[in-house]
């Protein structure tokens, strides 16, 4: 696997670990279950869009650490949508 993919995945995991203690109502506003597996895909997509806005702001600031953290946030919400739609053939 490409090193850049491994680096990105590590940053994604870091960001997930930072947020693992968030209350259910933050991660799942409907209150059913805990974590992204119980989230509506439209809600996850809305969150990805919010994170894209934050990424744009980070790009404007030029801070590489902030840019990479926001990239990981966007990637995490897109990964969550990928995960909840289940395994599919290529």
N, C-alpha and C positions, 0 to 999 in steps of 0.2 A: 504494500500500500504506500502511496505517496506520503512523504513526511508532512507536507502541508495539510493533508487530510487528517493525519494523526494529531497534528498540532491543533487543528480546528476542533476535532472531537474532544481533545483534552480540555480546551477552553469551554466547550459546551457543557461538559461534565462539571467543570468548576462552577459555572454559573448555575447549573441545576442544584448543585450541593449548597450554594449560598441561599437558595430559595426553598429548600426542602421542608422548612418548618412553617411555611405560610399556611394560614387557616384554609379550611375547605371552601369557605365562602369567597375567598380571593381566587383560588384556583378553579373552583367550580361553583359559579353563582347559583346554580339550581339546587345545590346542597346534597346531591345524590352521589355517594361515594367520595373517594379522596384521590386527588391527582388527575393528570390529564386523561387517563383512560376513560374517565367518566364525563369528560367535557364535550360539549357540542362543538363540532368542527367549525361552525360559523363564528362562535365565540373565540376559538383558537385563531382563526384567520384575522379577526378584528384585532386581537392582541399582537399578531405578527405585524399588522399594519402600523400599530402604535410603536412597536419596536423599530420598524423601518424609519419612522419619523425621528426617533431618537438616534438612529444610525446617521441620518442626514445631518443632524445637529453635531454629532461627534465628528463627522467628516469636515464640517465647517470649522470646528475648533482645531482640527489637525492633530489631536492627541492620539497617538497610535494605540495606546492601551485602551482608551475609551472606544475607539473605532473597533478594535478587536473584540472587546466585551459586548458591544452592541451587535456585531456580526453574529456572535455566539447566541445572543438572545433571539435574534431573528431566526437563526438556524434551529434553535430549540423548539420554537413554536411551529415551524414548518415540519420538523421531525415528529412532533406530537400529532399533527394531522396525518402524516405518513403512517404512524403507529396505529392510530385508532381506526384507520380504514382497513387494517388487516393486511396479511401477506398476499401479494398478487404476483403472478408470473410476469416476467419481463416482456 
